[in-house]
Amino acid sequence: MSWKVLCIFLLILVPCVWAGDHEKKLYAKLAENYNKLARPVRNETQAVLVLLGMDYQQILDIDEKHQIMNSNVWLRMSWIDHYLTWNPEEYGNIKEVRLPIGNIWKPDVLLYNSVDQQFDSTWPVNAVVFHTGNVTWIPPAIIRSSCAIDIAYFPFDTQHCTMKFGSWTYSGYFTDLVNTTISPATYKPNGEWELLSLASERSIFFYECCPEPYYDVTFTVSIRRRTLYYGFNLLLPCMLISSLALLSFTLPADCGEKLNLGVTIFMSLCVFMIMVAEAMPQTSDALPLIQIYFSCIINRSQFPPSISRTISTDEFDFEKNPACLVAGDFGNGTTDVLEMALFNSHHSTESKKKQRQYLIEVERHILTRPNSNGHSAIDKAIHLDLSTNHSTTIKSPKKLPNSQIGNGNGNGNIESIMNKYAKMPNGAGYSPTRNMTVPQKYNMSNCNNNNSNDRHFRDDRHFHHILNELRVISARVRKEEAMHALQADWMFASRVVDRVCFLLFSFFLFLCTAIISYYAPHLFV
């Protein structure tokens, strides 16, 4: 019984030993007299036909600044080696074996546009050899290839990166590369880039040094940038910051915060421009679309601080700078027209004339108030001028009737003048450089009677001094009024310019955004 068990065990063990012997014999047969330096062809005039393909696995990174694409790929190469053939029936029906790639001949196919320090980044895995002599080698590789980055439409750009493979030493007469396919079957999506398409193309190139043709296979990877990240981190903050520039037009021209806001907006946009510039390659081929948008917004955002600097009433010295006076007179008509067009108001001349006439009436009221002798200050002043110049008229603002000068009894008062000009839409002008006719009660006979009475002109010097002081005060008040009026004109001009710039900047901001959106190849991916 024991010998039967032993026979069964031997029957099971013997085929296993034979199988191991077959593989050992096969390896020994394939390695016998094999030279890995010789091309595997029967006729030396023939070229080795090498099929080249790729399985694109993943986009690892796109370095825009250095224009490098990092990819994880599987290369697929196959060729016929006539020295690696056998009959499967003679070797236990073994139809394929795995051999180290360093022990057999392999084509010296390299990546032409590699930027890796080792240049050849393929991993030396084993090759699968079939009994027909077909050798299949699928090495994985982390490829660092150069990629010409087109930054014209950043961050809405689409890139086309190429990987060019070819034999480094064998010409087309010795190694013929045949393009197969590049497959995305095992591709893993990338968060920054979307894979659009994969393509491969075989080309023939003739170098100046050699008359032989050289074949190469170029794999093209078309990718498109996902805009969600850049939209929320660059575009949206830029649009919000640029919209803040509109608020600066609502601030007064003499407000220091207007200049501060404009400078702050300018610096904020510069920070975003620096971020874009650091990510882009230092090339002069084109400007990124987003950088053009930033530049336009920065140029327009400088209007508020420049206007605030130009129209600053705190720095106007109208006495030392007569050009401001000329500009103020010239700008009155322009600002009035713009005011009526933009503000729909009739602000300018009516209220100003009313204010001036109010001051004139107050001054006239002071001059016509009677003193203790029953005579007003203007009566004394007129008498002094008449007694000196022997004339019936004096230089005075305007030809006025008696009712407007007063009868010297002190009936007029400030309250009546205020009530009067609160109701009147317009008043008569008054200027100390115009002629005023002497009232009828101051005729020559009255003057002669007054001259005969020395007792009433004992204090002529005092009245003359008082009149001079009143003239000085009146001139100063008019000068200050003119300065304030001119400042008000400039302030109003600044408001008009701010309103115009607000409309122009709003239109320009909308136009820039629309143009950028129109020229962008895509907005959302």
C-alpha positions, 0 to 999 in steps of 0.5 A, spaced: 500 500 500 505 504 501 508 503 494 502 505 491 502 512 495 509 513 493 508 512 486 502 517 486 506 522 489 512 521 484 507 522 478 505 529 481 512 531 482 515 529 476 511 534 471 513 539 476 520 538 475 519 537 468 516 544 467 522 548 471 527 544 467 523 547 460 523 554 463 531 553 465 532 550 458 528 556 454 532 561 458 539 558 457 537 557 449 535 564 448 541 567 452 545 562 448 550 566 443 545 572 444 548 579 443 544 585 445 548 590 441 546 587 434 539 589 431 534 584 431 533 583 424 535 577 419 537 582 413 542 588 416 539 592 410 532 592 414 530 597 419 527 595 425 520 596 426 518 599 433 511 601 435 510 606 439 504 608 444 502 611 450 497 611 456 496 617 459 495 617 466 495 623 470 497 631 469 502 632 475 503 639 475 504 645 470 509 650 472 507 656 468 513 660 470 518 655 468 514 652 462 514 645 464 509 639 464 510 634 469 506 627 467 505 620 469 505 616 463 506 609 461 510 608 454 508 602 450 513 599 445 514 593 441 518 590 436 520 583 433 526 580 435 528 574 431 533 572 435 528 570 441 523 565 438 522 558 440 517 552 439 512 552 445 511 544 444 519 543 445 519 547 452 513 545 455 508 549 451 511 556 454 509 561 449 512 567 453 517 569 458 519 575 462 526 578 460 530 584 463 530 589 459 538 590 460 539 583 457 536 584 450 536 589 445 532 595 445 531 601 441 534 608 444 528 612 444 528 618 448 524 624 450 527 630 445 524 635 449 525 632 456 528 637 462 529 632 467 536 631 470 537 624 468 533 626 461 531 618 460 526 617 466 523 611 464 523 605 469 527 599 467 522 594 468 522 587 464 520 586 457 515 580 455 517 576 450 513 571 446 515 565 442 514 569 435 519 574 437 515 579 439 517 584 444 513 588 448 516 593 453 511 598 457 515 602 462 512 607 467 515 614 467 514 621 470 516 625 464 518 632 465 517 636 458 518 643 456 511 646 454 510 653 451 505 656 455 501 661 452 499 666 457 495 671 452 488 668 455 490 667 462 486 665 467 482 662 461 487 659 457 488 653 453 495 649 453 497 644 448 503 641 450 507 636 446 512 630 448 516 628 442 520 621 442 525 619 437 531 614 436 537 618 438 542 614 434 539 610 429 536 613 423 530 612 419 534 606 415 535 602 422 529 604 426 523 606 423 518 608 429 510 607 427 505 611 431 500 607 434 495 611 439 495 615 446 490 612 450 486 616 456 483 610 458 486 610 465 487 617 466 486 620 473 482 627 473 486 634 475 483 639 479 486 645 476 486 642 469 481 639 464 484 634 459 481 636 452 484 631 447 490 627 446 493 626 439 499 623 436 503 624 430 509 621 426 513 626 423 520 625 419 525 630 420 532 631 416 538 634 420 543 638 416 549 634 419 546 627 416 542 626 409 538 620 413 531 621 415 529 621 422 523 619 425 519 621 431 512 621 434 509 627 437 504 626 443 500 632 444 496 633 450 490 639 450 488 641 457 484 647 459 485 651 465 479 650 471 477 658 472 473 657 479 480 658 483 482 664 479 475 667 479 474 667 486 481 669 488 483 674 483 477 676 479 472 677 484 476 681 489 479 685 483 472 687 481 470 688 488 476 693 489 475 696 483 468 698 484 470 701 491 473 706 486 466 709 485 465 711 492 471 715 492 467 720 487 462 721 492 467 724 497 468 732 497 474 734 493 477 737 500 477 731 503 483 728 505 480 721 505 479 721 498 486 721 496 487 715 501 482 711 498 484 712 491 492 710 494 489 704 498 485 701 491 491 702 487 496 699 492 491 693 493 490 692 485 498 692 485 498 686 490 494 682 485 498 684 479 504 682 483 501 675 484 499 674 477 506 676 475 510 671 479 506 666 476 507 667 469 513 666 465 518 672 464 516 672 456 514 678 452 510 674 447 503 677 450 500 680 456 495 676 460 488 678 459 487 678 467 493 683 467 490 687 462 484 688 466 488 690 472 492 695 468 486 698 465 482 698 472 489 701 476 489 707 470 482 709 471 482 708 479 487 714 479 482 719 477 479 720 484 486 722 487 488 726 481 482 730 481 482 731 489 489 733 488 488 738 482 481 741 485 483 742 492 481 748 495 485 748 501 491 749 497 488 755 492 492 762 494 487 766 490 491 773 491 498 769 489 495 765 483 491 770 479 490 764 474 485 761 479 481 767 478 481 767 471 479 759 471 474 760 476 471 766 471 472 761 465 469 755 469 462 759 471 459 758 465 461 750 464 459 748 471 453 752 470 451 748 464 454 741 467 450 743 473 443 743 469 445 737 465 447 733 471 443 736 477 437 739 474 438 745 478 438 752 477 443 754 483 448 759 480 447 766 479 440 768 483 442 766 490 449 769 489 446 776 487 441 775 493 447 774 498 451 780 495 445 785 495 443 783 502 450 785 504 450 791 500 443 793 504 446 792 511 452 796 509 447 802 507 443 801 513 449 802 517 451 808 513 444 812 513 442 811 521 442 818 524 446 820 530 445 824 536 444 830 531 439 827 527 444 826 521 446 820 518 453 818 517 452 818 509 449 825 510 456 827 514 460 824 508 456 827 503 457 834 506 464 833 507 465 831 500 461 836 497 465 841 501 471 839 499 470 838 491 464 843 490 460 838 486 453 835 487 455 828 486 460 823 489 463 816 487 458 811 489 455 804 487 449 805 483 444 811 481 439 809 487 432 813 488 431 816 495 427 811 497 433 806 497 438 810 500 433 812 506 430 819 509 435 819 515 430 818 520 432 811 521 426 807 519 430 802 516 432 796 520 436 790 519 430 785 520 426 789 515 432 788 510 432 780 512 425 779 511 425 783 504 431 779 501 428 773 504 422 774 499 425 777 493 428 772 488 433 777 486 436 784 488 439 790 485 447 790 485 451 794 489 458 796 488 462 802 491 466 803 484 459 806 481 456 813 481 451 814 485 446 821 485 446 825 491 439 825 493 434 831 492 434 834 499 442 835 498 442 841 493 446 847 493 442 851 498 442 846 503 450 845 502 451 853 503 446 853 509 450 847 512 457 851 510 455 857 514 454 853 520 461 851 523 458 848 529 455 842 526 462 841 523 466 841 529 467 833 528 468 833 521 475 829 522 472 824 526 466 823 521 472 822 515 475 817 519 469 813 520 467 813 513 474 811 511 474 805 516 467 803 513 470 803 506 476 799 509 471 794 512 466 794 506 472 792 501 475 787 506 468 784 506 467 784 499 474 781 498 472 775 503 465 774 499 469 774 493 474 769 495 468 764 498 464 765 492 470 763 488 472 757 493 464 755 492 465 755 485 471 751 485 467 746 490 461 746 485 466 744 479 469 739 483 462 736 484 461 736 477 467 733 475 466 727 480 459 726 477 462 726 470 468 721 472 463 717 476 459 716 470 465 715 465 468 710 470 462 706 471 461 705 464 469 704 463 468 698 468 462 695 465 466 696 458 472 693 460 469 687 464 464 686 458 470 686 453 474 681 457 468 676 458 467 677 450 475 675 449 475 669 454 475 663 450 471 660 456 468 663 463 467 657 467 470 650 467 
